[in-house]
Amino acid sequence: MDESHKPVEKFWNFNIETDVRVMQGAPCAAPPPTPEIEHYRANVTKKLREFYQDLCMSKEGIDAPNESFNRWIMERKVYDKGRDPMLPTACTDEISPAMFREIMYDIPIRLSKIKSLSDARKQLFQYADAAKKMIEARPFTAEARKLVKWHVEETFSWLRKDQNALIDDYLNRLAHLRRQCGAYLAEAAKSSVEDICRTMYHMSQESSKKILDKHVEVLQLHNIEIPAALPPSGRLELIRPMVMPCETPKVAGITQEINKRHVCLTYNGELVRLNYLYLEKLESLYRISCKDDPKMELFLQRVWCLLRRYQTFFGPNQYEGIMLQGALPSTVFECLYSVFGVTMECFASPLNSYYKNYSSAFADTDCYFGSSGPLMKLFPVSGSFEVNPPFAEELMEAMVDHFEKLLAQSNEPLSFIVFVPEWRDPTPIAILRMETSKFKRKQVLVPAFEHEYRSGLQHVAPLKEVYHKAVHGTMVFFLQNETGFQKWSPTQDRLINCSLHLDQIMQADIQNYGIMLFTLYVPLFRKKL
């Protein structure tokens, strides 16, 4: 059957009402997004990415590590006190641990997955050759230079020998060379890499100032002033979308073109697109959440700004950013709601949310579509949450800090069901802390290749590319305070109930759509612990 004629699955349910109560925070302090500024932000950020690539190449002779710019933004925004919604501007430490770690991992070369004997031999040679060049060009202590040089020459001698080495022999040699030389190479590169991180932070500050100055200029043309940042109200109330106090200027020049499956929105020659079904989704969220535009006059320009912001964040390459996060299948969300009372997502966006209530990275672009703003600025006292964080270590650590404080402070039912990749060797601190947390009530492991996720680019992906198999295991943690445990305890009966519920959903989906919907399902709830 032609894909355009297949029944289309909706990956959301906005009929679910939430009972989440929060201590209400401050309104969004950022100025309202406009197409002109998002276009400008995209160009400024692109130049910042190019500058980062040039820094890595000129100082260390390597390409900027894949996805490290995106992780840098996520890690910096955990601690950033500035008003820019995306770029870091006011961090206590100029040197980003995430950026430093990822650059250092690629020194002296970036190691890739070894698939063959020739790959193993090539990488061993390249590592030894790069180490040799470093000791010739950088200051080392006499002892370090002697040791590195000896191990490198021994490696070259071994490679020159006529032998029938196996792939494991090469892998063992490479591991040995890294153990013996890695610390010395890292010490030699440390100051240079710190300088890269420090320079990127200062460039980010300059870039965000340019964006803000341009933003003020645009708003002044419409006689709009950016209000001063306001303190949190501190009221205990039902969760609602973040408030944007500043008026949004109406902008002309956005054109819309609809084909069989996509909607294309163009501003100033720059096109953004999404599947038509997702435009319907955004319209539904907008009608539910947006209070300042009852006639929908600003809808298309706000959709354009939303799509442009996420494109700017993920990067210019088509699939960049896709592996930072995947979304759970809709069947799992429905089960989490039915069995564990989940009505809100902690890391989502207007494009991949299942519930109408969620927190997301960008309050200024997302609040019109239901977002309550970034998780770290959300202070719930009751409710049940689904948590699927981006795969960034510092962000995950900050998340655990935040959850433990919230769970310790509230006497009302509070529950977080956390889905994270099974990272080992070494195990991230965030996972170790959840494994030993006094609030952990259950821990489940779903094996690799036995479940799937929805793509982070589901809003533009063809139907056949929406799901991708998880190549890593998924760890599921139930973090609950005492009253949350009493209300939503992950008992064996509840887990079995989940399994039966998911089976029913699966059968209904197969009958309705004639296709098998891949899900993270039975392994999660049938596994005996």
N, C-alpha and C positions, 0 to 999 in steps of 0.2 A: 504493500500500500504506500502511496506517495505520502511522505512525512507531513506535507501541508494539509492532508485530509484526515490525518489521524486525530482521534479525540485527544485533547490536551489536558494534562494533569495540572491542577492548580496547587502550588506548593505553599499554600497559606490558608489560614482560617481566621477571619476577623470577627467571627461571631462569638469567640471566646472572650468573656469579660474577666477582668483581673480583680483580685482582692488585695493586691500588693499595697502596703502602706509605707510611706517614706517620710523622713524629715525633709521638708521641702527646701531645696537649695536656692542659689542665686539665679537670676535670669542670665541668659547667654550674654557675655560681655563683648563678643565679636560684632563687628558691623555686619549688616545684612549682605548676603552674597548677591552679586550682580554678574551678568554674563561678561561684561567688559573686564571686571576684576578677575574672574576665574580664568578668562583667556590670558590675561597678563600673568596671573599666578602660574599657569601652566608653562609659559615661556621662561619665567624666572627660575622655576624649579628645574626645568630641562637644562638650563645653563648650569645650575648648581650640580646636577648629576654629571654633566660633562666635565665640570671642574674637578669633581671627586675622582672621576676616571683618570684625568690628566695628573692629579696629585699622586695617585697610586702608581701610575706608570713612571712618572719622573723620579719619584723618591724611592720606590721599591722594585720597579721593573715588572709589575704585575697588573693585570686587569683588576678593576674594582670587584671585590667578591660578589657573586650573584646574590641578589635580594638584600645585600647588606645596607644599602641606602634606605630601603623600606623599613628594615628592622631598626635602623638608627633612629628614624622618625618615631617609631612606636616606643622604643626604649626611652628616648629623650622626653617624649610627651608625658611619660609617667611622672617625671620630676619637674617638668617645665612649669614655671609660674607666669609665663608671658601670655599675651592676649591673642597671638596668632593661632588660628585653629589647626594649623598643620606643622609649620616649621618651628623648630626649637629656638627660643630667644632669651630665656631667663632661667638657666640651669645653674645650680650651685657649682657643679664640677664641669669644667670645659671639656674634659676628655670622656668620651662615651665608652663605657665598658663593652657594649655590644659591638661597636665599630672596631675598637682596638682588638678585641678577641678574633673577629672574623678576618681582619687583615693579617694578623699574626698567624692564623691557621694556614694562610696561603703563602707563607714565607718558609723556605726560599722559592717554592713553586706551589701552584694549586694542584693538589692531588685529585684525580678523578676515579670513578669506579673502574676497577680493573676487570676486564672481561675475557682476556686471552693472555697467552704466554708472551706474545709480542708487546702487549700493553704493559705487562709487569716489567719486562726488561727495559722498555722505553722510559717508564717512570723512575725506575731505579737509576738509570743513567742521568736523566734530567735532574733528579734531586741532587745527585753527587756533583754534577757539573755546576749547578746553581750554588751549592755550598762552597765549591772551590772559588767561584767568582766572588762570593761574599768575603771570604777570608783574604782575598787579594785586594779588595777595594775598601774594606771597612776596618776601623780600629778594633783590634782584639788584644787581649792580654797574651803574653808570650806562650803561656801554658795552653790557653784556649786555642790559639792559632796552631800550635803543634799538634794538639789532640785532633782537631777537626781535619787538618791536612793529612794526618796519618790515616784516619778512617776513610777519607775520600780516596786516597791513593790505594788503600787496600781494596776498596770497592771497585775501582777501575781495573785493578789487577785481576780481581775475580771475574769481572765481565769479559776481560780479554782472553781468559782461558778457554780452550776448546773443551766444552763439557756439555752434557745432556741434562742441564738443570731443569727442574720442574717448576711450575708456577709458584708452588709453595716455597721453594727455595728463594725465588726472587722476592716474594712477599716478606719472608723472614729477614732477608738482607735489608730490605727497605725499612722494616720496623726497627731493626738493630741500628741502622744508620741514623734514623730519626731520634732514637733514644739517646745515642751517644753524642749527637751534634746539635739536636734541637734546642736545648737550653742555651747553648753558646750563641747560636744564630739568632735566637729570640732576643737575647741580651744586647747583641750588636744592633738589632733593628729597633729596639724599644723606643729610643728617643725620636727616631724618624717617624715611627707610626704614631706616637703621641702627638707629634707636630701635625700630622695629617688630620687627626681627630680635632685638635685645637683649631686648626685653620678652617676646617669645615664648620665648626660651631660659629666662629666669627663671621664666616661668609653667610651662614644661615641668618644670623642677626641682621646683617646688611641687607640681605634679600627680603626679609620680612618687613624691614623698615621701608624699603622701596614699595612693597605691596601696600602697606598701610598708608603711606603718603599718597599713592595713586588712588586708594580707596576713599580717603578723605576728600581728595580733589573731585572725584566723581560724585560723591554725595552732596558736596557743596553746590554743585551745579543744579541740584534738585532741592536746595535749601534744607538739607537734612544734616543734622549734627549727630555724631556718635555719642550716646549717653555715657556717663561715668559708670564704672563697674559698681554694682550694688551688692550688699552683703546677703547671705542666705536669710530667708524669712524664719526658718526654724520651726515652722508649723508642721504638725503631724497630720497628714492627709493622704488620700488615695493617689496613687501614682498618676501623673499626667505628662504630656509632652513638655519639653523644655520651652520656656517662654523667650521669644525674641522681641525685646522692647522697642527696637529701632524700626522705623518705617522703611519699607522697601520701595525704591523708585521703579516705576514701570518703564521697561525698555522695549523699544521697537526693534525690528530687524531679525526676529527669530522665525525661520520658515520650517514647515513641517511637511514631510513627504512619507506616505504610507505605501508599502508594497504588500506582498502576500503575507509576510511574516514579521517584517521589521517596521519600526517607525524611525525615521531619520530626522533629527532636529539640527538645524544649521544656524550658526551665528558668526558673522564676520568671516565667512568662508570656512569655518571649522565645524565639522560634522561630528555629532555623537549619535549613537543608535542603541536601540534595545528592542527585544521581541515585543510585538504588539500586546501580548498578554500581560507583560510587565508594565506597560503604560497604563493598562486598566487597573493593575494592582496599585500603582502609585496614585492614580486618580481616587481609588477607594480610600487609601490611607489619607490623602489630602482632604477629602470631604469629611472624614472622621475627625481629623486632628487640627486642621488649619482653621483659625477663627478670624483672621484678618482679611480674608479674600473670598467672601461668600459667592461672588460672581465668577470665580476661577480665572480672573483676568491675569494673574501672575503665575498661573500653574505651569505653563510651558517654559517660561524663563527659569523658574525654580527647578524644574526637571532638568533643563540643560545644565544649570549650575551644579546640581547634584551629580550628574553623570560625568561632567568635566572634572569635578573635584576627585572622584574616585579614580578616574583615568590618570590624573596628575599624580595621585598617591602611588598607584600600582606601577606606573612607569610607561614609557613609550612603546615598549615591545608588547606584542599581542598577548602573550601568555605570562608576562611578568606579574608576580604577585599572586598567581593562582594557587601556589602551594603553601602560602602563608596561612591559609585557612580554608576548610571545606565545611559545608553546612550539613546538618543531619537530615536524613530523609523525612518527609512529612508524616509518614506512619509512626516514626519514633516520637515526634512532637505530639501527635494525637494520643499516643499511649502515655507519655509523660503527663499530659493534662488529665487523662481519665483516671490514672492510677495514683499519681503523685501530686496532683493539683497544680502542676506547673502552668503558669499563665504569662510568663515573661522571660525574654532572652537577655543575657548579660553582654554578649558580644555579637551584634548583628548590624544590619544596615537596612535602609528602606528597600533595597534590592533583594536581599536574601532572608528577610525576617519571615517567620511563620505566624507569630502572634502580632497583634496590632500594638502591643506594648513591648518595648525593647530599649536597650541602651546601645549607643553606637559611637564611633570615633569622632564624628564631626557634628556638633550641636547646631552650628549655624546653617548648614545645608540640609540637615536631616530632621530638624525639629518640626518643619512644616508637614512632614510625613510620619509623625508619631514618635520620634525618638525623644527619650528623656535625657539625652546627653551622655557623656562618657561615664563608664562604670565607676571610676574612682571618685566621681563627684556625686554619686548616687548613694544615699544612706537609708536603705530599707530597714524597717523594724519588724515586718512580717511579710510572709509570702513564700512561694516556692518558685525557684528559678532554674532554668537551663543555662549551662555555662560551657561554651565551646570557644576558648580563647585563641587568638592568633598564636602561631608557634614562635614566640619570642620570649627568651628566658627571663629577662628582667621584668617584662610585663606580667608574666605568670607569677613571679615572686611577689610583685606588688599586689596582684590579685589575691594571693593567699593571705598576705598581711591584712588586706581590706576585709576579706571574709571572716577571718578569725576575730577581728575587732568587732565586726557587726554581730557575730554569733555570741560573743561574750557579753555584749552590752544589752541585748534584747531578751526580754522574758516572754515575748510573743512567738508563735510558731514561725520559724525561719529555716529555709532549706535551700541548699545549692547542690545541684547534680552536675558534676564537672566532667567533661570529656576532654582528654588530652592524649597525644600520641605516646606510645610506650617508648620512651627514650631511655637507653641504658648506655653504660660505658662512655662517659660517666653519666650517672643519673642526675638530671637537673635538681637543683635545690628545692624548687617548687614541688616537684613530685615527692621527694624525700619528706618534705614537711607535711604534705597531705597524707602520706602513708603513716606518719607518726602522730598526726593531729588528734587531740582529744575530742574533736568534733567529727572525726571520721566514723561513720556508722556501718559502712559497707564499701568494699572495693572489688571491682569486677574487671577482668581482662577479656577483651574480645580479640581473638587471634588475627594476625595479618591475613589478608586475602579472603577472609570469611565475611567481610562486610564492605559496604561502599558508602561514599559521601556524595553529596551534591556539589557540583563545581562552584567555585567562587565567582565564576563568570556565567552563571546560569541565565542571567538576564539577556545575554547575547548569544549563548551557545545553542547549536542545533540540538533537537530533542535527544538524538543518539549520543551526544557528548555531555549531557547533563550530569550523569553519574560516572564516578571513577572508583576503581577498586582501591581499597586502602592497602598500601604496601607495608604498612607498619601496624602493630597491634594498637588497640585503643583501650586506654585505662579509664574506668568510670568510677568516680569517687562520690559518695553521698556524704556531704558535710552538713550537719544539722545541729542546732541547739537542742536542749532537752525537750522543750515543747514541740519543736519541729519534728523531732524523732518520734514523739508520741503520736503526732497527727499523720506523718507521712513515712513511718519507719519502713525501710526496705526489707521487709520480712520475706521468707521463702514463699508464703502464700501470695503476697503482692507480686513477687517476681513471676510466679506461675500465672497469676492473673494477667500480667503484662503479656506473657507469651501467648496465652489464649486470645487476648484482645488483638494482638498483632496478627495472629493467624486469621482472625475474622476480617480485619482490615485488608489483608493481602488478598483474600478470596474475593472481597467486594471489588477491589481494584482490578483484579484480573477479569472479572465479569464485566465491569464498566468500561474498561479501556482495551481489553483484548491483548494487553502486554504485561509482562512481568515487571513489577517495580522493584528494583534492587533496594534492599534496606539493611540497616544495622538493626537486626531484630532478634530472631530466636536465639542466636548464640549469647546475646547479652542477658536474657532473662531465664534461659534454661540451664545455663552453666551452674553446676553445683559447686558451692564453695565450702 
